[in-house]
Amino acid sequence: MSVRATLDHLVVACRDLTQGVAWLRKQLGEGAQPGGKHKLMGTHNAVLRLGARTYLELIAIDPNAPTPSRPRWFGLDEAAVQKRASSAPFLASWVVACTDIAAAAQRVPELGEIVALSRGMLSWRITIPADGRLPLGGALPAVIQWDDAIHPCDALEDRGCALKRLRIVHPRADFLRAALLALGLDAPYEVEPGELALVTRIDTPRGEASLS
């Protein structure tokens, strides 16, 4: 049962998308393109391309959507996440694309259940804990499998930004390393022991920037 994974996207939690887009432009010198709505989760997003199949996602609760029947993903219902995002957007989680999501979820049960979603021409399956919380506080990524060759980056402008590296700090660094190894992750990342932190370095037209 072979599993291979690559870094698909970074997830930035925001109070609202207006706040998120302004923050991203200040940090990187580039804004984000409109994304879409996630009806099952009651969220919406805006996105920025970071590579051929890698992007950054600004995500927020959609104020015009009804309250979903299940907890929202990426911990967006958690008071601590909402409080932090109300002050400023922050890198809350990350997502890896894999070749066999069923095998990935079996190897790393902490990923949660597999949920099928679609929007327009996009169709995918993604792991989400039943309570919506961030696995390992966001240090453990969600796993996604796109159901066909179409990827969000196919419709995104190349604005000269590229993911350079992701640094993950967590008290359970050894467990996290083992989990990422089990997923067959091939990506520019590093794991260190310590207090929880996600930090990414991104090349931009005006130089290297760091987001956390």
Secondary structure, DSSP 8 states (H G I E B T S, - for coil): ----EEEEEEEEE-SSHHHHHHHHHHHHS---EEEEEETTTTEEEEEEEEETTEEEEEEEE-TTS---SS--GGGTTSHHHHHHHHH--EEEEEEEEES-HHHHHHH-GGG-EEEEEEETTEEEEEEE-TT---GGGGTS-EEEEESSS--GGGGS---S-EEEEEEEE-TTHHHHHHHHHHTTB-SSEEEE-SS-EEEEEEEETTEEEEE-
